[in-house]
Amino acid sequence: MVWTTGSNRIDSWQDFPPVENTINASLACAFSRYQRQQVTEYLAWQAEIVREYAQPHQFVTHNFDFEWRGYSYGVQPRVDHFAAAQALDIAGVDIYHPSQKHLTGREIAFGGAITRSLKQGNNYFVLETQAQGFAQWTPYPGQLRLQAFSHVASGAAMVSYWHWHSIHNAFETYWKGLLSHDFSRNATWQEATTIGADFARLSPQLAELKAENDVALLISNEAMDALNQFRPGDAQGNIYNDIFRRFHDALYDHNISLDIIHDVNEETARYRVLIVPGLYAADDGLLTRINRYIEQGGRALIGFKSGFSDENVKVRSGAQPGVLRESCGVSYSQFTLPEETTVSACSADIDCSKDNQAELWMELLTPDAGTRTLLRYQHPAWSDYAAATEADYGQGRAIYVGFLPQKTLISQLFDRLTAGLDLRSRTSAYRYPLVVKKMRNRDGNSIHFLFNYSGDPLAFISETSGNALLSGEKVHCGQPLRLRAWEFSIIES
């Protein structure tokens, strides 16, 4: 048995404790892993049955979804999407998100990045997304178009809505479709017709788009299970996804396009930067592969709690962050909760004058000889300790962060980590709410999507030259451009 059982003695299966609501984190996580495996096997069994009757031109897909907080929020805890997707020909997904003044595109981006990675970067189907949706989702003019083309900019080959018309009774009565309950043509339906017309007109340029990112973010169902078993302080809910979203959204707002991966292997070498948030539970093999990735020239931004326990949620007995200490050049044995704690910069290229709060957790870091301290805690008791460090390891570099930073600070640490790199994933020098996505089409041309995720007009200078696909006009680098509220442009170059 790989789980410690405290004072429980187990001589037979009859003595085995219930797995529901167990206080043994190792047992709870093992049972969650078993449940995810059942989903994987069940979906594969279903797909096998369908294929017995399918015609050669037919395919199998399935709509995966995400952790739900009234909308698609984070990594799905109950399904291993990467394992389950092996049974599919085309990956499918449901993506729902806040709308109106709360529309950001962040859920579309992370949902697309995960789903795109399920089939080795191939295009996927958005099998469900909102039309009118709930009352608080009724889209402002232009938002349905913005959302649809944001899906395309993430790699979607199809966008379909839940649902065609609003139903008249039962649970989803107020989950409205393209048509309202009266079946009449409304503003949302009219806008959807323009999406369909543009999809048909622009498919030669926008079909089979491929991402060419050189930044990857590592996620883990096992780490999620384990971290959520030991929530810091009074934290509630799925804190793993809170951490994941903080790192993802910081880079999204910074116009850093990324892939989302679930393992580190020889294929990871194509990425120049690796983001590792909250990898609380992992076997020695994965952590060693992260070290080798860095040693061979990769750069990594590694978040707190990473490397702390093994794959069975047993805390490592050596100095933390366990195996990762080798590449990160830092150690700690004590930690606490941040209360009235901020951080200060130890490097001129980091500005901590605002958004400098330490959140959720803080590890009291001691850098090894040669490791640089980037941030230090500002607190009467903890000011001797580093909050973030940077170490050279082999041909690469690692930044380790011992607390949950604000988004602006994450983006600054990323900029320092990647200084001197000409990243394909850095799609623009502009920042949110101007969101820029770049893809490669089947003709080998670059497709630049420029989205205004704002209710205000945006004026900016074009960073590329090419043909504006929606208007048919020529665009030149350095040319002033303007987008209306919730408007977008697509440039082929």
C-alpha positions, -999 to +999 in steps of 0.1 A: +000+000+000+014+034-010-008+055+014-001+059+051-032+052+071-024+069+104-036+047+133-059+026+111-050-011+109-061-028+077-060-066+077-086-072+050-108-054+024-136-054+050-114-031+071-107-007+043-121+028+052-147+045+030-131+066+002-159+092+002-150+122+024-119+105+037-093+126+056-065+106+040-054+128+011-034+100-005-064+077-005-087+105-018-064+113-046-059+077-056-097+072-057-101+104-079-075+090-102-094+058-104-126+077-112-110+096-140-097+063-154-133+050-154-144+079-175-115+074-200-124+037-204-161+043-207-156+069-234-133+046-253-159+018-250-186+041-264-164+052-292-156+016-301-193+008-304-200+038-326-171+030-349-187-005-355-215+013-373-199+045-386-194+051-422-158+058-434-164+095-437-179+098-402-159+107-371-162+105-334-161+136-312-173+146-277-178+178-259-154+181-229-161+208-204-142+225-176-146+232-139-178+251-135-183+283-114-214+295-133-192+294-164-161+276-176-134+284-151-105+260-151-091+225-156-117+198-153-110+179-120-132+148-128-118+139-163-083+135-176-090+152-209-056+142-224-063+105-217-099+105-226-094+124-259-074+094-273-107+078-281-118+107-303-110+116-339-116+153-333-115+170-299-147+189-289-154+213-261-180+234-243-168+269-234-191+294-215-179+327-200-191+360-186-204+385-210-214+421-214-189+443-195-173+412-180-163+397-214-125+392-215-118+363-239-097+346-212-120+315-209-120+312-247-082+313-247-074+288-220-103+265-231-089+266-267-053+260-256-062+229-236-085+215-263-060+222-291-034+203-273-056+172-268-049+161-304-013+173-309-022+209-320-049+199-344-081+219-348-111+212-326-148+218-325-166+242-302-196+220-297-213+243-273-210+280-265-235+306-255-258+324-278-280+346-256-275+323-226-285+335-191-300+370-186-266+384-175-250+370-207-272+386-233-244+399-256-238+435-264-238+443-301-207+429-317-198+405-288-212+374-305-189+381-335-159+389-313-164+356-294-168+335-325-136+347-341-118+344-308-126+307-310-112+306-345-081+324-334-075+297-308-078+269-333-115+261-335-126+246-368-163+250-359-184+271-335-219+259-326-243+273-301-264+260-273-288+262-286-309+269-317-340+282-299-349+289-263-368+260-247-402+267-230-400+246-198-377+226-175-343+234-161-327+253-190-357+275-197-336+307-192-305+293-209-315+311-241-306+301-276-301+321-308-338+325-311-359+336-281-390+318-269-411+335-296-389+322-324-387+356-340-355+371-356-337+391-329-304+410-327-284+379-316-298+358-345-291+386-370-255+389-357-251+351-360-260+352-396-231+376-403-208+352-385-219+323-408-216+345-439-180+355-429-170+320-420-181+309-455-164+338-472-131+336-452-127+298-449-100+297-476-079+319-454-090+307-419-095+270-422-069+247-406-051+274-387-021+262-366-005+277-336+033+281-335+038+289-298+071+285-280+057+290-245+039+262-227+020+259-194+020+226-175-012+214-159-018+183-138-050+166-125-029+148-099-014+181-086-049+196-086-063+168-065-035+169-040-033+207-036-071+209-031-068+184-002-046+209+016-061+243+010-041+271+028-059+287+057-095+294+050-092+290+012-122+273-003-130+256-036-106+246-063-075+267-054-054+249-080-076+265-107-073+298-090-035+295-093-037+282-128-059+311-139-037+337-122-007+326-143-026+319-175-045+352-173-014+372-165+002+360-198-030+363-218-033+400-207+004+404-217-003+390-252+017+359-246+001+331-265+008+296-251+001+259-254-012+239-224+006+206-218+002+177-193+037+162-193+073+172-200+091+149-225+113+151-255+086+171-274+088+199-248+122+209-261+104+228-289+092+253-262+116+279-251+097+287-219+078+265-195+053+278-169+048+254-139+021+266-114+013+246-083+028+212-093+022+200-057+022+162-065+045+147-091+068+117-093+106+121-094+106+113-131+085+144-141+105+167-118+138+153-132+125+159-168+118+195-158+153+198-145+167+184-177+145+207-198+161+237-180+196+222-181+194+219-219+185+255-224+149+259-214+136+287-192+111+280-165+088+300-142+080+277-113+053+285-088+051+278-050+042+243-037+058+227-068+077+195-061+065+193-025+050+158-025+054+126-046+027+111-069+011+094-039+008+128-020+036+118+004+057+149+013+093+146+003+117+143+033+145+164+018+148+201+014+120+217-006+112+221-035+124+186-036+139+174-069+134+209-083+160+224-059+186+212-083+175+235-111+160+263-090+189+268-066+167+276-036+154+258-005+130+262+023+117+243+053+092+268+067+062+285+053+033+306+065+002+325+054+007+360+041-009+386+064-002+422+057+027+411+036+040+427+005+071+421-016+099+445-027+121+442-057+158+435-056+162+441-093+158+474-111+138+458-139+110+448-116+085+474-103+068+465-070+054+500-063+018+486-068+002+452-071+028+439-046+006+419-022+017+383-014-014+361-015-025+327-004+008+311+007+044+321+013+075+300+015+104+314+034+131+309+007+168+307+011+188+310-021+218+288-027+252+304-035+250+320-070+212+322-070+198+357-074+171+371-051+145+390-072+119+397-046+119+399-008+091+398+017+082+431+034+071+421+069+086+427+103+092+389+108+099+377+073+121+403+056+152+382+058+137+357+034+135+357-004+101+356-021+113+349-056+147+338-069+165+333-102+191+306-109+212+296-139+212+259-145+232+243-173+223+263-204+189+274-190+174+295-162+147+291-136+127+316-116+111+302-085+082+321-068+073+313-032+039+330-031+009+338-053+018+371-071-005+396-087-009+393-125+012+424-133+041+410-112+038+376-130+042+393-163+072+413-151+089+380-139+081+365-173+097+394-191+128+391-170+130+353-175+127+357-213+149+388-217+169+384-250+145+358-265+126+366-297+095+347-288+069+337-314+044+336-285+049+373-278+022+384-303+022+422-296+038+449-275+003+461-267-016+448-236-052+438-228-078+450-237-062+449-271-057+411-275-036+399-304-035+363-316-013+349-344-018+317-363-005+301-395-029+291-423-026+262-447-011+285-474+018+293-449+006+329-443+004+345-409-031+354-397-031+382-371-063+386-350-067+420-333-095+420-307-108+449-287-121+434-255-134+467-243-165+488-244-144+518-255-128+525-288-091+516-291-066+536-312-032+520-319-004+516-344-004+485-367+025+462-359+022+443-392+015+448-429-010+428-450-045+424-462-074+432-438-097+402-445-130+418-433-127+451-451-104+441-480-081+470-474-043+471-473-027+477-439+008+489-435+031+485-405+031+518-386-003+528-398-028+541-372-057+518-367-089+521-347-113+495-334-148+503-321-161+488-289-160+450-291-147+451-327-119+431-342-098+430-373-080+401-392-049+407-411-032+382-434+005+387-441 
